[in-house]
Amino acid sequence: MHAGLFLDAGPLTINGTFIVETVSFVLMLLFLARVPLPFLGIPKPVFPWIISIAEARQRAITEQLAAAEKERADARLKQAEAQLNEARAQAQTVITSASRAADQLRQELKQKAEDEARRILESARREIEAERVAALQSVRGDVANLVVAATEKVIGATLDVTKHRQLIDKAIEEVASGDGRR
């Protein structure tokens, strides 16, 4: 009958082998948790040693991840600085270009103003010359009339138009030349 019990044993049947295996497992756990094994190169009990190795590995991985993140951040920072420097260089180029364009425009405006001033000055000179010629013509006419009137009073008679004109022109030429001889 005993053989039938062991053959009918299922996974949840508790028998002597199960109890011995469980006690052996607990004793092995206590042994590994409390006893160092220096002859195997394990300087302290196995479980704390495994935990210290796992923690060291975790710290190393964390440090490597932090270093990688720092490298990525540094790379992004360098890239941002490079972009900033490039933007500054472009801004400087634009400023230089605008400055050159402003200088060129200033020179063009200065040249136009100088040309306009010369044109106005030349125009004023022409107007002055025209006014001078008109004034001389007017003075000639006035002098001619005065000469005619003075001649009429001195001579007492009127000359013919041709002689009259010749005398006037001669008098004007003498006055204009500054000679004043008679």
TIFIGU-595228 format. One line per field, with one value per atom (N, C-alpha, C): residue number from 1; residue in three letters; x, y, z. Coordinates in steps of 0.05 Angstrom, whole numbers, plus 5000, padded with zeros to 4 digits. Layout:
pos = (NUM,...)
code = (ala,...)
u = (X,...)
v = (Y,...)
w = (Z,...)
//
This chain:
pos = (1,1,1,2,2,2,3,3,3,4,4,4,5,5,5,6,6,6,7,7,7,8,8,8,9,9,9,10,10,10,11,11,11,12,12,12,13,13,13,14,14,14,15,15,15,16,16,16,17,17,17,18,18,18,19,19,19,20,20,20,21,21,21,22,22,22,23,23,23,24,24,24,25,25,25,26,26,26,27,27,27,28,28,28,29,29,29,30,30,30,31,31,31,32,32,32,33,33,33,34,34,34,35,35,35,36,36,36,37,37,37,38,38,38,39,39,39,40,40,40,41,41,41,42,42,42,43,43,43,44,44,44,45,45,45,46,46,46,47,47,47,48,48,48,49,49,49,50,50,50,51,51,51,52,52,52,53,53,53,54,54,54,55,55,55,56,56,56,57,57,57,58,58,58,59,59,59,60,60,60,61,61,61,62,62,62,63,63,63,64,64,64,65,65,65,66,66,66,67,67,67,68,68,68,69,69,69,70,70,70,71,71,71,72,72,72,73,73,73,74,74,74,75,75,75,76,76,76,77,77,77,78,78,78,79,79,79,80,80,80,81,81,81,82,82,82,83,83,83,84,84,84,85,85,85,86,86,86,87,87,87,88,88,88,89,89,89,90,90,90,91,91,91,92,92,92,93,93,93,94,94,94,95,95,95,96,96,96,97,97,97,98,98,98,99,99,99,100,100,100,101,101,101,102,102,102,103,103,103,104,104,104,105,105,105,106,106,106,107,107,107,108,108,108,109,109,109,110,110,110,111,111,111,112,112,112,113,113,113,114,114,114,115,115,115,116,116,116,117,117,117,118,118,118,119,119,119,120,120,120,121,121,121,122,122,122,123,123,123,124,124,124,125,125,125,126,126,126,127,127,127,128,128,128,129,129,129,130,130,130,131,131,131,132,132,132,133,133,133,134,134,134,135,135,135,136,136,136,137,137,137,138,138,138,139,139,139,140,140,140,141,141,141,142,142,142,143,143,143,144,144,144,145,145,145,146,146,146,147,147,147,148,148,148,149,149,149,150,150,150,151,151,151,152,152,152,153,153,153,154,154,154,155,155,155,156,156,156,157,157,157,158,158,158,159,159,159,160,160,160,161,161,161,162,162,162,163,163,163,164,164,164,165,165,165,166,166,166,167,167,167,168,168,168,169,169,169,170,170,170,171,171,171,172,172,172,173,173,173,174,174,174,175,175,175,176,176,176,177,177,177,178,178,178,179,179,179,180,180,180,181,181,181,182,182,182)
code = (met,met,met,his,his,his,ala,ala,ala,gly,gly,gly,leu,leu,leu,phe,phe,phe,leu,leu,leu,asp,asp,asp,ala,ala,ala,gly,gly,gly,pro,pro,pro,leu,leu,leu,thr,thr,thr,ile,ile,ile,asn,asn,asn,gly,gly,gly,thr,thr,thr,phe,phe,phe,ile,ile,ile,val,val,val,glu,glu,glu,thr,thr,thr,val,val,val,ser,ser,ser,phe,phe,phe,val,val,val,leu,leu,leu,met,met,met,leu,leu,leu,leu,leu,leu,phe,phe,phe,leu,leu,leu,ala,ala,ala,arg,arg,arg,val,val,val,pro,pro,pro,leu,leu,leu,pro,pro,pro,phe,phe,phe,leu,leu,leu,gly,gly,gly,ile,ile,ile,pro,pro,pro,lys,lys,lys,pro,pro,pro,val,val,val,phe,phe,phe,pro,pro,pro,trp,trp,trp,ile,ile,ile,ile,ile,ile,ser,ser,ser,ile,ile,ile,ala,ala,ala,glu,glu,glu,ala,ala,ala,arg,arg,arg,gln,gln,gln,arg,arg,arg,ala,ala,ala,ile,ile,ile,thr,thr,thr,glu,glu,glu,gln,gln,gln,leu,leu,leu,ala,ala,ala,ala,ala,ala,ala,ala,ala,glu,glu,glu,lys,lys,lys,glu,glu,glu,arg,arg,arg,ala,ala,ala,asp,asp,asp,ala,ala,ala,arg,arg,arg,leu,leu,leu,lys,lys,lys,gln,gln,gln,ala,ala,ala,glu,glu,glu,ala,ala,ala,gln,gln,gln,leu,leu,leu,asn,asn,asn,glu,glu,glu,ala,ala,ala,arg,arg,arg,ala,ala,ala,gln,gln,gln,ala,ala,ala,gln,gln,gln,thr,thr,thr,val,val,val,ile,ile,ile,thr,thr,thr,ser,ser,ser,ala,ala,ala,ser,ser,ser,arg,arg,arg,ala,ala,ala,ala,ala,ala,asp,asp,asp,gln,gln,gln,leu,leu,leu,arg,arg,arg,gln,gln,gln,glu,glu,glu,leu,leu,leu,lys,lys,lys,gln,gln,gln,lys,lys,lys,ala,ala,ala,glu,glu,glu,asp,asp,asp,glu,glu,glu,ala,ala,ala,arg,arg,arg,arg,arg,arg,ile,ile,ile,leu,leu,leu,glu,glu,glu,ser,ser,ser,ala,ala,ala,arg,arg,arg,arg,arg,arg,glu,glu,glu,ile,ile,ile,glu,glu,glu,ala,ala,ala,glu,glu,glu,arg,arg,arg,val,val,val,ala,ala,ala,ala,ala,ala,leu,leu,leu,gln,gln,gln,ser,ser,ser,val,val,val,arg,arg,arg,gly,gly,gly,asp,asp,asp,val,val,val,ala,ala,ala,asn,asn,asn,leu,leu,leu,val,val,val,val,val,val,ala,ala,ala,ala,ala,ala,thr,thr,thr,glu,glu,glu,lys,lys,lys,val,val,val,ile,ile,ile,gly,gly,gly,ala,ala,ala,thr,thr,thr,leu,leu,leu,asp,asp,asp,val,val,val,thr,thr,thr,lys,lys,lys,his,his,his,arg,arg,arg,gln,gln,gln,leu,leu,leu,ile,ile,ile,asp,asp,asp,lys,lys,lys,ala,ala,ala,ile,ile,ile,glu,glu,glu,glu,glu,glu,val,val,val,ala,ala,ala,ser,ser,ser,gly,gly,gly,asp,asp,asp,gly,gly,gly,arg,arg,arg,arg,arg,arg)
u = (5015,5000,5016,5038,5055,5064,5068,5077,5055,5031,5009,5007,5014,5013,5033,5057,5077,5071,5058,5051,5028,5010,4988,4995,5019,5027,5025,5012,5010,5029,5027,5045,5041,5019,5014,5015,5023,5025,5051,5048,5071,5081,5106,5118,5145,5160,5185,5207,5208,5228,5224,5200,5195,5205,5200,5208,5238,5252,5281,5292,5282,5291,5287,5264,5259,5278,5283,5301,5329,5338,5364,5367,5346,5346,5349,5334,5335,5363,5375,5402,5422,5419,5438,5436,5412,5408,5421,5417,5430,5460,5471,5499,5511,5498,5507,5505,5485,5481,5500,5511,5527,5557,5564,5592,5607,5631,5648,5662,5669,5683,5709,5730,5754,5769,5767,5781,5770,5746,5734,5738,5751,5755,5732,5716,5693,5700,5708,5718,5697,5671,5650,5628,5607,5585,5575,5565,5558,5536,5514,5492,5500,5513,5522,5543,5560,5579,5566,5546,5531,5516,5505,5491,5511,5535,5555,5564,5567,5575,5553,5528,5505,5503,5507,5506,5529,5553,5576,5570,5559,5552,5530,5511,5490,5502,5520,5533,5549,5563,5579,5561,5539,5520,5508,5501,5490,5510,5535,5556,5561,5560,5563,5540,5515,5492,5494,5503,5506,5528,5550,5571,5562,5546,5536,5517,5500,5481,5496,5517,5533,5547,5557,5569,5549,5524,5503,5497,5495,5489,5511,5537,5559,5559,5552,5551,5529,5506,5484,5492,5506,5516,5536,5554,5574,5559,5539,5524,5509,5497,5483,5502,5526,5546,5555,5559,5567,5546,5520,5498,5497,5502,5502,5525,5548,5571,5566,5553,5546,5526,5506,5487,5500,5519,5533,5549,5562,5578,5560,5536,5518,5508,5502,5493,5515,5540,5562,5565,5561,5562,5540,5516,5493,5499,5510,5517,5538,5559,5580,5569,5552,5540,5523,5507,5489,5506,5528,5546,5558,5567,5578,5557,5533,5511,5505,5505,5499,5522,5547,5569,5566,5559,5556,5533,5511,5488,5496,5510,5519,5537,5555,5572,5556,5536,5520,5504,5492,5477,5495,5519,5538,5545,5550,5556,5533,5509,5485,5482,5487,5484,5505,5530,5551,5544,5534,5525,5503,5484,5461,5471,5490,5501,5516,5531,5545,5525,5504,5483,5470,5463,5450,5469,5495,5515,5518,5519,5522,5497,5474,5449,5449,5458,5459,5479,5501,5521,5509,5494,5482,5461,5446,5425,5439,5461,5475,5486,5498,5508,5486,5463,5441,5431,5430,5422,5442,5468,5489,5487,5482,5479,5454,5432,5408,5413,5427,5433,5451,5471,5487,5471,5453,5436,5418,5408,5391,5407,5432,5449,5457,5462,5469,5446,5422,5399,5396,5399,5397,5419,5444,5466,5461,5451,5445,5425,5404,5384,5396,5413,5425,5444,5459,5478,5462,5440,5424,5413,5403,5392,5414,5437,5459,5468,5470,5479,5459,5434,5413,5415,5421,5423,5448,5470,5495,5494,5486,5486,5461,5440,5415,5400,5408,5393,5394,5376,5375,5391,5407,5422,5405,5414,5399,5404,5389,5389,5416,5427,5452,5475,5478,5499,5495,5470,5462,5471,5466,5473,5503,5518,5547,5559,5550,5559,5554,5531,5523,5541,5544,5561,5590,5600,5627,5630,5611,5612,5610,5594,5591,5616,5629,5653,5675,5677,5697,5692,5667,5661,5666,5658,5662,5691,5708,5736,5751,5738,5750,5771,5771,5791,5783,5759,5748,5760,5776,5787,5766,5770,5752,5765)
v = (4976,5000,5025,5023,5046,5053,5034,5040,5054,5048,5061,5090,5096,5124,5141,5131,5146,5149,5129,5131,5150,5152,5170,5199,5203,5230,5250,5272,5294,5317,5338,5360,5373,5371,5384,5364,5341,5321,5326,5329,5334,5307,5301,5276,5282,5264,5267,5280,5273,5284,5314,5322,5351,5366,5355,5369,5370,5348,5348,5368,5369,5388,5417,5423,5450,5458,5440,5446,5450,5433,5436,5463,5471,5497,5520,5520,5541,5542,5519,5518,5528,5522,5532,5563,5574,5603,5616,5604,5615,5614,5592,5588,5609,5614,5633,5662,5667,5694,5700,5680,5686,5678,5660,5649,5660,5672,5679,5655,5657,5635,5645,5651,5663,5644,5619,5600,5601,5612,5615,5643,5660,5688,5706,5697,5712,5721,5747,5755,5759,5760,5762,5743,5742,5723,5728,5707,5707,5727,5728,5746,5775,5784,5812,5818,5798,5802,5806,5790,5792,5820,5827,5853,5876,5875,5896,5898,5874,5874,5886,5879,5890,5920,5930,5958,5973,5961,5973,5975,5954,5953,5974,5977,5997,6025,6030,6056,6062,6042,6045,6052,6038,6043,6071,6078,6105,6127,6123,6142,6144,6120,6120,6134,6130,6143,6174,6182,6210,6222,6208,6218,6220,6200,6201,6224,6229,6251,6278,6279,6304,6308,6287,6289,6299,6288,6297,6326,6334,6362,6380,6371,6387,6390,6368,6368,6388,6387,6405,6434,6438,6465,6475,6457,6465,6472,6455,6460,6487,6492,6518,6541,6538,6559,6563,6542,6544,6559,6552,6565,6595,6600,6628,6643,6631,6645,6649,6629,6632,6655,6656,6678,6705,6706,6731,6739,6719,6725,6735,6723,6732,6760,6765,6792,6812,6805,6823,6828,6808,6811,6830,6826,6844,6872,6876,6902,6915,6900,6910,6918,6901,6906,6931,6933,6957,6982,6980,7003,7011,6991,6998,7010,7000,7011,7040,7044,7071,7090,7081,7098,7105,7085,7089,7108,7105,7123,7151,7153,7179,7193,7177,7189,7197,7181,7188,7213,7215,7238,7263,7260,7282,7291,7272,7279,7293,7283,7296,7324,7327,7354,7373,7363,7379,7387,7367,7373,7393,7390,7409,7437,7438,7464,7477,7461,7472,7482,7466,7474,7500,7502,7526,7550,7545,7566,7576,7557,7564,7579,7569,7583,7611,7614,7641,7659,7647,7663,7672,7654,7661,7683,7680,7701,7728,7727,7752,7764,7747,7758,7770,7756,7766,7793,7794,7819,7841,7834,7853,7864,7845,7854,7872,7863,7880,7907,7907,7933,7950,7938,7954,7965,7948,7958,7981,7977,7999,8024,8021,8044,8057,8040,8051,8068,8057,8072,8098,8097,8121,8141,8131,8149,8161,8145,8155,8177,8173,8194,8219,8215,8238,8253,8238,8250,8265,8254,8267,8293,8291,8315,8336,8328,8347,8358,8343,8352,8372,8366,8385,8412,8410,8436,8451,8436,8449,8459,8443,8451,8467,8460,8475,8464,8443,8432,8402,8389,8360,8349,8329,8316,8295,8287,8265,8239,8220,8195,8181,8180,8165,8178,8204,8218,8216,8218,8216,8189,8168,8141,8138,8148,8146,8160,8184,8198,8183,8172,8157,8132,8117,8093,8100,8122,8130,8138,8152,8161,8136,8118,8094,8078,8075,8060,8073,8099,8114,8110,8111,8108,8079,8060,8032,8024,8036,8029,8043,8062,8076,8096,8100,8119,8148,8155,8181,8204,8198,8219,8229,8254,8265,8273)
w = (5000,5000,5000,5012,5012,4984,4968,4941,4926,4931,4918,4926,4951,4960,4945,4941,4927,4897,4886,4858,4854,4874,4872,4880,4889,4899,4876,4881,4861,4868,4854,4859,4886,4899,4924,4947,4942,4964,4979,5005,5022,5033,5028,5038,5050,5058,5073,5055,5030,5012,5009,5008,5005,5029,5053,5077,5079,5072,5073,5053,5029,5009,5018,5031,5040,5062,5081,5103,5092,5073,5060,5046,5033,5018,5037,5060,5080,5092,5099,5110,5090,5065,5045,5043,5044,5043,5067,5091,5115,5113,5103,5099,5080,5057,5038,5048,5065,5075,5098,5112,5136,5134,5116,5116,5092,5096,5073,5062,5037,5024,5011,5028,5017,4999,5001,4984,4956,4952,4925,4914,4930,4922,4930,4949,4958,4987,4991,5017,5038,5031,5051,5044,5060,5053,5025,5013,4984,4978,4993,4986,4988,5010,5010,4989,4983,4962,4935,4928,4903,4902,4926,4927,4922,4935,4931,4902,4889,4861,4843,4849,4834,4838,4863,4868,4854,4854,4840,4810,4800,4771,4765,4783,4780,4781,4800,4801,4776,4766,4741,4718,4715,4693,4696,4721,4725,4718,4726,4719,4689,4675,4646,4633,4643,4631,4636,4660,4666,4648,4644,4627,4598,4589,4562,4558,4578,4577,4577,4594,4594,4567,4555,4529,4508,4509,4491,4496,4521,4528,4518,4522,4513,4483,4469,4440,4431,4444,4437,4443,4465,4472,4451,4443,4422,4396,4389,4365,4367,4390,4393,4392,4404,4403,4374,4359,4331,4315,4320,4306,4314,4339,4349,4336,4335,4322,4292,4279,4251,4247,4265,4264,4268,4287,4292,4267,4255,4231,4209,4205,4185,4192,4217,4225,4220,4225,4220,4190,4174,4145,4136,4147,4139,4148,4172,4182,4164,4157,4140,4113,4102,4076,4077,4098,4101,4105,4119,4123,4097,4081,4055,4037,4038,4021,4031,4057,4067,4059,4060,4051,4021,4006,3977,3972,3986,3983,3991,4013,4023,4002,3990,3969,3945,3937,3914,3920,3944,3951,3953,3963,3964,3936,3918,3890,3877,3882,3870,3881,3907,3919,3908,3904,3892,3863,3848,3820,3820,3838,3839,3847,3866,3874,3850,3835,3812,3791,3787,3768,3777,3803,3813,3810,3817,3815,3786,3768,3740,3730,3739,3732,3742,3768,3779,3764,3756,3740,3714,3701,3676,3680,3702,3708,3714,3729,3735,3710,3693,3667,3650,3650,3634,3646,3673,3686,3681,3681,3676,3647,3628,3600,3598,3611,3610,3622,3645,3658,3640,3627,3609,3586,3576,3553,3563,3587,3598,3603,3614,3619,3592,3573,3546,3535,3538,3529,3544,3570,3587,3580,3577,3569,3542,3524,3497,3498,3514,3516,3529,3550,3563,3544,3528,3509,3488,3479,3458,3470,3495,3507,3512,3521,3525,3499,3478,3452,3441,3444,3434,3448,3474,3489,3481,3477,3470,3442,3424,3396,3390,3403,3398,3375,3363,3341,3343,3329,3330,3307,3312,3291,3277,3254,3242,3257,3251,3266,3263,3241,3236,3251,3249,3263,3293,3300,3328,3339,3325,3334,3335,3316,3316,3340,3346,3369,3395,3397,3422,3425,3404,3405,3412,3401,3406,3436,3446,3474,3493,3486,3503,3503,3480,3478,3495,3494,3509,3539,3548,3576,3584,3567,3574,3574,3557,3557,3580,3592,3615,3605,3580,3568,3575,3568,3575,3558,3536,3519,3500,3491,3472,3447)
//
